[in-house]
């Protein structure tokens, strides 16, 4: 999901003032990108889109809960994000073909998340 956020910011979708880009817009952008890069079918595209929205909603709920107790522990938040990414990847692997999964893994290595760099800016 971090890739989604980075993609949204890179494409000018990031907003200032603490507002988050619309998760549905982010999911559509990411699903469209992956469809083009990895050759997803329309059915796979739909499943990826729905997974990305679901993941985003769950992550936002968890982050909100962590923030409600005051300043969240950065280490705990990083662990939570890593766990969400791992779970999302498990689900993506079920959707992608073997060749698409290999291409995705390569793409992830070439496009690491841009955490802690001012909202995805270099």
C-alpha positions in Angstrom: 0.0 0.0 0.0 2.9 2.3 0.5 3.5 2.1 -3.2 0.0 3.4 -3.7 0.7 6.4 -1.5 4.0 7.0 -3.2 2.4 6.7 -6.7 -0.4 9.2 -5.7 2.1 11.7 -4.5 4.3 11.3 -7.5 1.4 11.9 -9.8 0.3 15.1 -7.9 -2.4 13.4 -5.9 -0.8 14.2 -2.5 -2.6 16.9 -0.5 -1.1 19.2 2.1 -2.4 20.0 5.5 -2.7 16.4 6.7 -5.5 15.4 4.3 -5.1 12.0 2.7 -5.8 11.4 -1.0 -9.0 9.5 -1.7 -8.3 5.7 -1.2 -10.5 4.8 -4.2 -8.5 7.2 -6.4 -5.3 5.7 -5.1 -6.5 2.1 -5.6 -7.7 2.8 -9.1 -4.4 4.5 -10.0 -2.4 1.5 -8.6 -4.6 -1.1 -10.2 -4.4 0.7 -13.6 -0.6 0.9 -13.3 -0.3 -2.8 -12.4 -2.7 -3.8 -15.2 -0.4 -2.1 -17.6 2.9 -3.3 -16.1 2.0 -6.9 -15.3 -0.7 -7.6 -17.9 -3.6 -8.1 -15.5 -6.9 -9.2 -17.0 -10.0 -7.0 -16.3 -11.1 -9.6 -13.7 -7.7 -9.4 -11.9 -7.8 -5.6 -12.1 -11.2 -5.6 -10.3 -9.9 -8.0 -7.6 -6.7 -5.9 -7.1 -8.8 -2.7 -6.9 -11.1 -4.2 -4.3 -8.2 -5.6 -2.3 -6.4 -2.2 -2.3 -9.5 -0.4 -1.1 -10.1 -3.0 1.6 -6.5 -2.9 2.8 -6.6 0.9 2.9 -9.7 1.0 5.0 -8.3 -1.6 7.5 -5.0 0.3 7.7 -6.7 3.6 8.3 -8.9 2.2 11.0 -5.9 0.6 12.8 -3.9 3.9 12.5 -6.8 5.9 13.8 -7.0 3.5 16.8 -3.3 3.9 17.4 -3.5 7.7 17.2 -6.5 7.9 19.6 -4.2 7.0 22.5 -2.0 10.0 21.9 1.3 10.2 19.9 1.7 6.7 18.4 4.9 4.8 18.8 6.8 5.1 15.5 8.2 1.6 15.8 4.8 0.1 16.4 3.4 2.0 13.4 6.2 0.8 11.1 5.6 -2.8 12.3 1.9 -2.4 11.6 2.6 -1.1 8.1 5.0 -3.9 7.4 2.4 -6.4 8.6 -0.3 -4.9 6.4 2.0 -5.0 3.4 2.8 -8.6 4.0 -0.9 -9.5 4.3 -1.7 -7.6 1.1 1.1 -9.4 -0.7 -0.3 -12.7 0.3 -3.6 -11.8 -1.2 -2.0 -10.3 -4.4 -0.1 -13.6 -4.9 -3.5 -15.4 -5.0 -4.7 -13.0 -7.7 -1.6 -12.8 -9.9 -0.3 -15.5 -12.2 3.2 -16.9 -11.5 4.8 -14.6 -14.2 2.9 -11.6 -12.9 4.0 -12.3 -9.4 7.6 -12.5 -10.5 7.3 -9.2 -12.3 5.6 -7.6 -9.2 8.4 -8.8 -6.9 11.0 -7.3 -9.3 9.0 -4.1 -9.5 8.8 -3.9 -5.7 12.6 -4.2 -5.5 13.1 -1.4 -8.1 10.5 0.8 -6.4 10.9 0.7 -2.7 8.5 2.7 -0.5 9.5 6.2 0.2 8.8 6.4 3.9 9.9 9.4 5.9 10.8 11.6 2.9 8.2 14.3 3.2 5.2 12.6 1.6 7.1 10.8 -1.2 9.1 13.8 -2.4 12.8 13.2 -3.2 
